[in-house]
Amino acid sequence: MTSTTSSPDSGTTLFPLVLSIVAAAATGVLWAYANPIQLVPGVIQWRIFAFLPPLVGILLGWRSGFICGYLGTIVWSLFAGTFIPAHSLLVDGIMVGLTGLVPGLMFVPGRTSVDRNALLRIALVCLVVGLVMVVAVSASLAFLGIFPFWWAVGYLGLSDIVPMLIGTPLLVVPAQKILASAHPAGFKRF
């Protein structure tokens, strides 16, 4: 499915920039308050909205995906009371930002047909970038003495990778249609 909404030559970059900041705030709030399944009560929840950074990256552009993941992590950690400057700003923020950046670089809806194979590739990319993120964040948490490495890998993997694997491919096409109808003139991905 091609869409003028993600055409790199049309419109303005202000729309995806503003939308990525709004999505980042929503991501942080949803991660802090709308995760009913506690994997480790009060510390790690099943982030059912972990698909937002890769989805934003694919739909609005790689920079938008990074902003959504990075700022979403900062907002979440501040609201959840888990903000640790070195970890949140450097490791966690950057690695979660990459979960939006990498899919946004690899999939451009205006240039890539979003068929069954593309959705499988999106899931595979989410799996790989999610694994890299989980390993890096777990290493940081272990280095800081917060959690044992393998313990963190297991729980963070369940928390983040599963929703990214399911939610991102499942929501790309409907979200693309919503964006196309909301902004029919198109915009530049950011």
C-alpha positions as CSV (number, residue, x, y, z in Angstrom):
1,M,0.0,0.0,0.0
2,T,1.5,3.3,-1.0
3,S,0.5,6.6,0.5
4,T,1.1,10.2,-0.2
5,T,1.2,10.7,3.5
6,S,4.7,9.5,3.8
7,S,6.0,11.0,0.5
8,P,9.4,12.4,1.2
9,D,8.9,15.3,-1.2
10,S,5.5,16.6,-0.2
11,G,4.3,18.8,2.6
12,T,6.1,19.9,5.7
13,T,8.2,18.3,8.4
14,L,6.4,20.2,11.2
15,F,3.5,17.8,11.3
16,P,5.6,14.6,12.0
17,L,7.8,16.5,14.4
18,V,4.9,17.8,16.5
19,L,3.2,14.4,16.3
20,S,6.4,12.6,17.4
21,I,6.6,14.8,20.5
22,V,2.9,14.3,21.3
23,A,3.5,10.5,20.7
24,A,6.5,10.6,23.1
25,A,4.5,12.2,25.8
26,A,1.6,9.7,25.3
27,T,4.1,6.9,25.2
28,G,5.6,7.9,28.6
29,V,2.2,8.4,30.2
30,L,0.9,5.1,28.8
31,W,4.0,3.2,30.0
32,A,3.7,4.7,33.4
33,Y,-0.1,4.4,34.0
34,A,-1.7,2.0,31.5
35,N,0.2,-1.2,32.0
36,P,-2.1,-3.4,34.1
37,I,0.1,-6.5,34.0
38,Q,2.9,-6.3,36.5
39,L,5.8,-8.6,35.7
40,V,7.8,-7.3,38.7
41,P,5.3,-5.3,40.8
42,G,6.2,-1.6,40.9
43,V,9.2,-2.1,38.7
44,I,8.6,-3.8,35.4
45,Q,5.2,-3.9,33.7
46,W,4.2,-5.6,30.5
47,R,4.5,-2.5,28.2
48,I,1.5,-3.2,26.0
49,F,2.3,0.1,24.2
50,A,6.0,-0.7,23.5
51,F,5.0,-0.8,19.8
52,L,4.6,3.0,19.7
53,P,8.3,4.0,18.9
54,P,8.7,1.6,16.0
55,L,5.2,2.4,14.7
56,V,6.0,6.2,14.9
57,G,9.3,5.6,13.2
58,I,7.8,3.7,10.3
59,L,4.9,6.1,9.8
60,L,6.5,9.5,10.5
61,G,10.2,8.9,9.9
62,W,13.3,7.6,11.7
63,R,13.9,10.9,13.6
64,S,10.3,10.9,14.8
65,G,10.7,7.3,16.0
66,F,13.8,8.1,17.9
67,I,12.2,11.1,19.5
68,C,9.2,9.0,20.5
69,G,11.3,6.3,22.1
70,Y,13.9,8.6,23.8
71,L,11.5,11.2,25.2
72,G,8.9,8.5,26.0
73,T,11.5,6.8,28.2
74,I,12.3,10.0,30.0
75,V,8.7,10.9,30.6
76,W,8.0,7.3,31.7
77,S,10.9,7.1,34.1
78,L,10.0,10.5,35.7
79,F,6.4,9.5,36.2
80,A,7.2,6.0,37.4
81,G,9.8,7.2,39.8
82,T,12.6,5.2,38.2
83,F,14.7,8.0,36.7
84,I,18.4,7.4,37.0
85,P,20.3,10.1,35.2
86,A,23.1,8.0,33.7
87,H,20.9,5.1,32.9
88,S,17.7,6.9,31.7
89,L,19.4,9.6,29.7
90,L,22.2,7.6,28.2
91,V,21.5,3.9,27.9
92,D,17.7,3.4,28.3
93,G,16.7,6.5,26.4
94,I,19.1,6.0,23.5
95,M,18.4,2.3,23.2
96,V,14.6,2.7,23.3
97,G,15.0,5.5,20.8
98,L,16.7,3.1,18.5
99,T,13.6,0.9,18.6
100,G,11.9,3.7,16.8
101,L,14.9,4.8,14.6
102,V,15.8,1.5,13.1
103,P,12.4,0.5,11.8
104,G,11.9,4.0,10.5
105,L,15.1,3.7,8.5
106,M,14.2,0.3,7.1
107,F,10.6,0.9,6.2
108,V,9.3,3.9,4.3
109,P,5.6,3.3,3.5
110,G,5.6,5.5,0.5
111,R,8.4,3.5,-1.1
112,T,7.8,0.1,0.4
113,S,4.7,-2.0,-0.3
114,V,3.2,-3.0,3.1
115,D,2.2,-6.6,2.3
116,R,2.4,-9.7,4.3
117,N,6.2,-10.1,3.7
118,A,6.8,-6.5,4.7
119,L,4.8,-7.1,8.0
120,L,6.9,-10.2,8.7
121,R,10.1,-8.1,8.0
122,I,8.8,-5.4,10.4
123,A,8.3,-8.0,13.1
124,L,11.8,-9.4,12.5
125,V,13.4,-5.9,12.7
126,C,11.4,-5.3,15.9
127,L,12.7,-8.6,17.3
128,V,16.4,-7.8,16.5
129,V,16.3,-4.2,17.6
130,G,14.3,-5.2,20.7
131,L,16.9,-7.8,21.6
132,V,19.8,-5.3,21.3
133,M,17.9,-2.8,23.4
134,V,17.1,-5.3,26.1
135,V,20.7,-6.6,26.3
136,A,22.1,-3.0,26.6
137,V,19.5,-1.9,29.1
138,S,20.0,-5.1,31.2
139,A,23.8,-4.6,31.1
140,S,23.3,-1.0,32.4
141,L,21.0,-2.2,35.2
142,A,23.4,-4.9,36.1
143,F,26.4,-2.5,36.1
144,L,24.5,-0.2,38.4
145,G,23.7,-3.1,40.7
146,I,19.9,-2.8,40.2
147,F,19.1,-6.2,38.7
148,P,21.1,-9.3,37.7
149,F,21.8,-9.3,34.0
150,W,19.9,-12.4,32.9
151,W,17.0,-11.7,35.2
152,A,16.6,-8.3,33.6
153,V,17.0,-9.8,30.1
154,G,14.1,-12.2,30.8
155,Y,11.7,-9.7,32.3
156,L,12.5,-6.7,30.0
157,G,12.3,-9.1,26.9
158,L,8.8,-10.0,27.9
159,S,7.9,-6.4,28.8
160,D,9.1,-4.8,25.5
161,I,9.8,-7.3,22.7
162,V,6.5,-9.2,22.8
163,P,4.3,-6.1,22.4
164,M,6.7,-4.7,19.6
165,L,6.5,-8.0,17.7
166,I,2.7,-8.2,17.8
167,G,1.6,-4.5,17.9
168,T,3.8,-2.9,15.3
169,P,3.0,-5.2,12.3
170,L,-0.6,-5.4,13.4
171,L,-1.1,-1.6,13.5
172,V,1.0,-0.3,10.6
173,V,-1.7,-0.5,7.9
174,P,-4.6,0.9,10.0
175,A,-2.4,3.7,11.3
176,Q,-1.2,4.5,7.8
177,K,-4.8,4.8,6.6
178,I,-5.7,7.1,9.5
179,L,-2.7,9.3,8.8
180,A,-3.6,9.4,5.1
181,S,-7.1,10.5,5.8
182,A,-6.1,13.0,8.4
183,H,-3.4,14.6,6.3
184,P,-4.3,14.0,2.6
185,A,-1.9,16.6,1.3
186,G,1.0,14.6,2.6
187,F,4.0,15.6,4.7
188,K,7.7,15.0,4.8
189,R,8.8,12.2,7.2
190,F,11.0,13.5,9.9
